Amino acid sequence: MATCSRPTVGTPPKSQSLTSNITQRNIACLDNCTMKDFKGKPIECALCSSEFHPQCVGLNASGKRPTWFCPNCKDITSSITILKIEIDQIKKDMKQIKDENNSLKRENKKLKSELQAQTESIANLTTDAHHEPANKTEPIPGQERNSTLLIGDSIIKHINERGLCNTKFKCMPGAKIREIKENITHVIQADPAKFDTIIIHAGTNDCSINDAHLNNASKDIRDLVQDMKTKAPNTKLIISTICPRTDNQKFQERVDKLNNNFKEIATEEDCTIVNNDLTFKMSNNECEQTTLNRSGLHLSKYGTKKLLNNIIPTHCIIKPKSPTTDRHHKYTNRVHIAIQTDRIDTYINDKRQKKLSATSAEKQIII
């Protein structure tokens, strides 16, 4: 930029002091400024307050002075204007992104609701008999349906569910008739058509209380039969009588009383009963010891097979024997296929034969 030179004159008179001050000021002007001697009022930039010669920037020196910006500040104001435009555009873009984000949130919420509904629907398919399903679904094609429920106390604990055919097995150790009745009632209330047949083996624990409790146990069985006739008329109910026991003579007397009550109820209410006394008791009305374990209460594996063989004529719950079964197959401790004969039968038959032979020999010696 060009600067005006200061005149080297003496102290001016008082009337010329203002003009001299102006001429002596350093004025920032354009680089191509040629004005050497300027006597007048310069124009000031409204932004940076720099002073310029009006003639150099194309303004009238004596006219009205508008708000003016120097060339450098004009570039800044134009940049600010451009930035304002860009900021406005960014704001519009941000608003659009915000709207899209809100739309995605709504879509995500909708998908979560659908996923939760599908999850609950799948959970209802796997709900067991203790919970009422929200939606009843048809069985999956090609998948076997458990059409039979075998439920009872710990006397049936040695039954292996894998060897049963289309049967849901539920063992409730320590359960009395009332608890088993409540469980079955809950099942038929949830879905009356869930099972075509329900087989009950209960009452052993009821006989261990007192004589007065037998009436309550008999009433619970009668109520269950009547409830099923009302709420699940198409479901067949089979009552399996209590197996004999040798651990306590008083308890066995209660077993006989309760079994007689079961038979009366079955006759009056026209339901099926499995009389286990026919196979578990010998001709002298005593329990066959080989059907029980050492405790004299729970069944042995042989006794469990007898129990299943008693149930099968009323309702077949055993899988048929595969023709390709290996004859050297070792069974587990629990009954797998009850209608098969194994080494236990051979052992028991041999033991019986030896006992009969010994008895015959004793009789001959006495004679």
C-alpha positions in Angstrom: 0.0 0.0 0.0 1.1 3.6 -0.7 1.3 6.1 2.2 1.1 9.8 1.9 4.2 11.8 2.9 4.1 14.2 5.7 5.0 17.9 4.7 8.0 19.4 6.6 6.5 22.8 7.5 6.4 24.8 10.6 3.6 24.9 13.1 0.4 25.8 11.2 -1.9 28.4 12.3 -4.8 27.4 14.6 -7.3 27.5 11.7 -5.3 24.9 9.7 -4.6 22.4 12.6 -7.5 19.9 11.6 -6.5 19.8 7.9 -2.8 19.3 8.8 -3.7 16.5 11.2 -5.6 14.7 8.4 -2.8 15.2 5.9 -0.3 13.9 8.4 -2.2 10.6 9.2 -1.1 7.2 7.8 -3.9 6.1 5.6 -4.1 2.5 4.6 -5.1 2.5 0.9 -4.9 0.2 -2.1 -1.6 -1.1 -3.4 -2.1 1.0 -6.6 -2.8 4.2 -4.7 -1.0 7.2 -6.4 -2.4 10.0 -4.2 0.5 11.8 -2.7 -1.2 14.8 -1.2 -4.7 14.2 0.3 -6.6 16.9 1.9 -10.0 15.6 3.0 -11.8 13.1 5.1 -10.9 9.4 4.3 -13.6 6.7 4.3 -13.4 4.1 7.1 -14.2 0.4 6.8 -17.2 -0.5 8.9 -15.6 -3.8 9.9 -11.8 -3.3 10.4 -11.9 0.5 10.8 -9.1 0.9 8.2 -9.1 4.2 6.3 -8.9 4.6 2.5 -9.0 7.4 0.0 -12.5 7.8 -1.3 -11.2 8.3 -4.8 -9.1 5.2 -4.7 -12.0 3.0 -3.8 -14.4 4.7 -6.3 -16.5 6.8 -3.9 -17.4 10.4 -4.0 -15.3 12.4 -1.5 -17.9 15.0 -0.8 -21.1 12.9 -1.1 -23.0 10.9 1.6 -20.8 8.2 3.0 -22.6 4.8 3.0 -21.6 1.8 5.2 -18.6 0.5 3.4 -16.3 -2.5 3.6 -12.8 -2.7 2.4 -11.8 -5.3 -0.2 -10.4 -7.7 2.5 -13.5 -7.5 4.7 -15.7 -8.0 1.6 -14.1 -11.3 1.1 -14.8 -12.2 4.8 -18.5 -11.1 4.6 -18.9 -13.2 1.4 -17.3 -16.1 3.2 -19.7 -15.6 6.1 -22.6 -15.5 3.7 -21.4 -18.7 2.1 -21.0 -20.3 5.6 -24.5 -19.2 6.6 -25.9 -20.9 3.5 -23.9 -24.1 4.2 -25.0 -24.0 7.8 -28.6 -23.7 6.7 -28.1 -26.7 4.4 -26.5 -28.7 7.1 -29.4 -27.9 9.4 -31.8 -29.1 6.7 -29.8 -32.3 6.3 -29.7 -32.8 10.0 -33.4 -32.4 10.3 -33.8 -35.0 7.5 -31.5 -37.4 9.2 -33.4 -36.9 12.5 -36.7 -37.6 10.8 -35.1 -40.8 9.2 -33.7 -41.8 12.6 -37.2 -41.4 14.2 -38.7 -43.5 11.4 -36.1 -46.2 12.0 -36.8 -46.1 15.7 -40.5 -46.6 15.1 -39.7 -49.5 12.7 -37.3 -51.0 15.2 -40.0 -50.8 17.9 -42.5 -52.5 15.6 -40.0 -55.3 14.8 -39.2 -55.8 18.5 -42.9 -56.2 19.2 -43.3 -58.8 16.4 -40.2 -60.7 17.6 -41.5 -60.7 21.2 -44.8 -62.0 20.0 -43.1 -64.8 18.0 -40.9 -65.7 20.9 -43.9 -66.0 23.2 -45.7 -68.1 20.6 -42.7 -70.5 20.4 -42.5 -70.6 24.3 -46.1 -71.6 24.4 -45.4 -74.6 22.2 -42.9 -75.9 24.7 -44.9 -75.2 27.9 -45.4 -78.3 30.0 -48.6 -79.4 31.7 -48.0 -77.1 34.7 -48.7 -74.0 32.6 -51.7 -73.2 30.5 -50.7 -72.5 26.9 -51.8 -69.1 25.5 -52.3 -70.5 22.0 -53.2 -74.1 21.2 -51.4 -75.3 18.2 -51.8 -78.4 16.0 -49.1 -81.1 16.2 -46.3 -80.8 13.7 -46.8 -83.1 10.8 -44.6 -86.2 11.0 -44.0 -85.7 14.7 -45.5 -88.3 17.2 -48.0 -86.9 19.6 -48.0 -88.0 23.3 -51.6 -89.1 23.4 -51.3 -90.9 26.8 -50.3 -89.6 30.3 -48.9 -92.1 32.8 -48.7 -90.3 36.2 -48.1 -91.7 39.6 -46.0 -91.8 42.8 -42.5 -93.3 43.3 -43.8 -96.8 42.8 -43.5 -96.3 39.0 -40.0 -94.6 39.2 -38.2 -97.5 37.5 -40.2 -97.2 34.3 -38.1 -95.8 31.4 -39.9 -93.2 29.4 -37.8 -94.0 26.3 -39.4 -97.4 26.1 -43.0 -96.0 26.1 -45.0 -95.4 23.0 -46.6 -91.9 22.5 -46.8 -91.6 26.3 -45.9 -88.7 28.6 -44.4 -90.1 31.8 -44.6 -88.1 35.1 -43.3 -89.6 38.3 -44.1 -87.6 41.5 -42.2 -89.1 44.5 -44.0 -88.7 47.8 -47.2 -87.5 46.1 -50.6 -88.4 47.5 -53.8 -88.8 45.5 -54.9 -85.2 46.0 -51.6 -83.8 44.6 -51.8 -86.0 41.6 -55.5 -85.1 41.2 -54.6 -81.4 41.2 -51.9 -81.9 38.6 -54.3 -83.8 36.3 -57.0 -81.1 36.8 -54.6 -78.4 35.8 -53.8 -80.3 32.6 -57.4 -80.9 31.5 -58.3 -77.3 32.3 -55.5 -76.0 30.1 -56.3 -78.4 27.2 -59.1 -81.0 27.6 -58.0 -82.7 24.4 -54.3 -82.9 25.2 -54.4 -86.6 26.1 -56.6 -89.4 24.9 -55.9 -91.6 27.9 -54.7 -90.9 31.4 -53.3 -93.7 33.6 -53.1 -93.1 37.3 -51.1 -95.2 39.8 -51.3 -93.5 43.3 -52.3 -94.1 46.9 -49.2 -95.8 48.4 -48.4 -92.6 50.4 -52.0 -92.1 51.5 -51.9 -95.5 53.2 -49.0 -94.4 55.4 -51.0 -91.7 57.2 -54.0 -93.1 59.1 -57.3 -94.9 58.6 -59.4 -91.7 58.5 -57.4 -90.4 55.6 -58.5 -93.2 53.3 -62.0 -91.7 53.0 -60.4 -88.4 51.8 -58.3 -90.3 49.3 -61.3 -92.2 48.0 -63.2 -88.9 47.7 -60.4 -87.3 45.7 -60.4 -90.2 43.2 -64.2 -90.0 42.8 -64.0 -86.2 42.3 -61.3 -86.7 39.7 -63.3 -89.2 37.7 -66.4 -86.9 37.8 -64.4 -83.8 36.8 -62.9 -85.6 33.8 -66.4 -86.8 32.7 -67.5 -83.1 32.7 -64.3 -81.3 31.5 -62.7 -84.0 29.3 -65.4 -86.4 28.3 -63.3 -87.8 25.4 -60.4 -88.8 27.7 -60.2 -92.3 29.0 -59.2 -92.7 32.6 -57.5 -95.8 33.8 -56.9 -96.4 37.6 -54.2 -98.8 38.6 -54.7 -100.3 42.1 -52.0 -100.0 44.7 -49.3 -102.7 44.6 -49.0 -104.8 47.7 -46.3 -104.0 50.3 -44.5 -106.0 53.0 -42.8 -103.3 55.0 -45.7 -102.8 57.4 -48.7 -105.0 58.0 -51.0 -102.1 59.1 -50.2 -100.2 55.9 -51.0 -103.3 53.8 -54.4 -103.5 55.4 -55.1 -99.9 54.4 -53.9 -100.8 50.9 -56.5 -103.5 50.7 -59.2 -101.1 51.9 -58.3 -98.4 49.5 -58.1 -100.8 46.6 -61.6 -102.0 47.4 -62.8 -98.4 47.3 -61.1 -97.9 43.9 -62.9 -100.9 42.5 -66.3 -99.7 43.8 -65.7 -96.2 42.3 -64.6 -97.8 38.9 -67.8 -99.8 38.9 -70.1 -96.9 39.8 -68.5 -94.3 37.6 -67.9 -96.8 34.7 -64.1 -96.3 34.3 -61.3 -98.8 33.7 -59.4 -100.3 36.6 -56.2 -102.4 36.6 -56.3 -104.9 39.4 -52.6 -105.6 40.4 -53.6 -108.0 43.1 -54.2 -110.7 40.5 -50.5 -110.9 39.6 -48.7 -109.5 42.7 -50.4 -111.8 45.2 -50.0 -115.5 45.3 -52.8 -118.0 45.9 -52.4 -117.7 49.7 -53.1 -113.9 49.3 -49.5 -113.1 50.3 -47.4 -110.7 48.2 -44.8 -112.3 45.9 -41.5 -111.2 47.4 -39.6 -111.0 44.1 -41.9 -108.1 42.9 -40.5 -105.8 45.7 -37.0 -104.6 46.5 -35.4 -105.0 49.9 -37.4 -102.2 51.5 -40.6 -104.1 50.9 -42.3 -101.0 49.5 -40.9 -100.1 46.1 -41.1 -102.4 43.1 -38.1 -104.3 41.8 -37.4 -104.4 38.1 -39.4 -107.6 37.9 -42.3 -106.0 39.7 -42.2 -103.0 37.4 -42.4 -105.3 34.4 -45.4 -107.0 36.0 -47.1 -103.6 36.6 -46.6 -102.6 32.9 -47.8 -106.0 31.8 -51.0 -105.4 33.8 -51.6 -102.0 32.2 -50.9 -103.1 28.6 -54.1 -105.1 28.1 -56.2 -102.0 29.0 -54.0 -99.6 27.0 -50.8 -100.4 25.1 -48.0 -98.0 26.1 -45.0 -100.1 25.1 -43.0 -99.7 21.9 -42.9 -102.9 19.9 -39.6 -104.8 19.8 -37.5 -104.0 16.8 -36.7 -107.1 14.6 -33.1 -105.9 14.3 -32.5 -105.7 18.1 -29.1 -107.3 19.0 -29.6 -110.2 21.3 -26.5 -109.2 23.3 -27.9 -105.8 24.0 -27.4 -104.8 27.7 -30.4 -103.1 29.3 -30.1 -100.2 31.7 -31.0 -100.5 35.3 -34.5 -99.3 34.5 -37.1 -101.2 32.4 -36.7 -100.3 28.7 -39.2 -102.6 26.9 -41.2 -104.4 29.6 -42.7 -107.1 27.4 -39.3 -108.6 26.6 -38.1 -111.5 28.6 -34.5 -111.2 30.0 -32.2 -113.0 32.4 -34.3 -111.9 35.4 -37.2 -114.2 34.3 -34.8 -117.1 33.9 -33.2 -116.4 37.3 -36.6 -116.2 39.0 -37.9 -119.4 37.3 -34.8 -121.3 38.3 -35.2 -120.1 41.9 -38.8 -121.1 42.0 -37.9 -124.6 40.6 -35.3 -125.1 43.2 -37.7 -124.0 46.0 -40.3 -126.5 44.7 -37.8 -129.2 44.5 -36.6 -128.6 48.1 -40.2 -128.6 49.3 -40.9 -131.9 47.6 -37.8 -133.4 49.1 -38.8 -132.3 52.6 -42.2 -133.8 52.2 -40.7 -137.1 51.1 -38.4 -137.1 54.1 -41.3 -136.4 56.5 -43.4 -139.2 54.9 
